[in-house]
Amino acid sequence: MTKHLILILVGKRKDSALKVQQILTEWGCMIKTRLGVHDGVLEDCSDFGLMVLEVVGDKNNIEEVARKLNLLPGVEAKYVSLTLSE
């Protein structure tokens, strides 16, 4: 069994969030699971965030999503493939 993930660290969320969202929407059909985490709430909302995406589809497309995200200032994305031996 293999799982494909994209891990995204977003700095300056208020500046980057819209562009990140646009890229994820463009490739939305390949996103199976999406988890977003940031520290703080209400008046103490953090400007940094972490997103974990479980993605499906062609490896080249997955790598392209990570590449596009990495072009954004203050965004770091990593493609991770995990395989469990049967």
C-alpha positions in Angstrom: 0.0 0.0 0.0 1.3 3.4 -0.9 0.0 6.8 0.2 1.0 10.1 -1.5 1.1 13.3 0.5 1.9 16.9 0.0 3.0 18.8 3.1 2.7 22.5 2.9 4.1 25.1 5.4 2.6 28.5 4.8 4.2 31.6 6.3 2.3 34.9 6.2 -1.0 33.2 5.8 -2.9 36.4 5.2 -0.6 37.2 2.2 -0.3 33.6 0.8 -3.6 31.9 1.6 -5.5 33.1 -1.4 -2.8 32.0 -3.9 -2.4 28.7 -2.2 -6.2 28.1 -2.3 -6.2 29.0 -6.0 -3.6 26.3 -6.8 -5.4 23.7 -4.7 -8.7 24.5 -6.3 -7.1 24.1 -9.8 -5.9 20.6 -8.8 -8.8 19.9 -6.5 -9.9 16.6 -8.1 -6.7 14.9 -7.0 -7.0 15.9 -3.4 -8.6 13.1 -1.4 -8.0 14.4 2.1 -7.1 17.9 3.3 -6.1 19.0 6.8 -5.2 22.5 7.8 -3.7 23.5 11.1 -2.6 26.8 12.6 -2.0 28.1 16.1 -4.3 30.5 17.8 -7.9 31.5 17.3 -9.9 34.7 17.1 -7.8 37.7 18.0 -4.7 35.6 18.5 -4.7 33.9 15.1 -1.3 32.7 13.9 0.2 33.9 10.6 1.7 30.4 10.0 -0.1 27.3 9.0 0.5 23.7 8.1 -1.5 21.8 5.5 -1.5 18.0 4.9 -2.9 16.8 1.6 -3.5 13.1 0.8 -3.5 13.1 -3.0 -4.2 10.6 -5.8 -3.3 10.4 -9.4 -0.2 10.6 -11.6 3.1 11.3 -9.8 4.0 13.9 -12.3 0.9 15.9 -11.6 1.4 15.6 -7.8 5.0 16.9 -8.2 3.7 19.7 -10.4 1.3 20.9 -7.6 4.2 20.9 -5.1 6.4 22.8 -7.6 3.7 25.5 -8.2 3.2 25.9 -4.4 7.0 26.3 -4.0 7.0 29.2 -6.4 4.9 31.2 -3.9 6.9 33.4 -1.5 6.7 32.1 2.1 5.4 28.7 1.1 7.3 25.4 1.4 5.8 22.3 -0.1 7.1 18.7 0.0 5.8 15.6 -1.9 6.0 12.5 0.3 5.3 9.0 -0.8 5.0 6.3 2.0 4.8 2.6 1.2 3.9 -0.1 3.7 5.3 -3.5 2.9 2.6 -6.2 2.7 
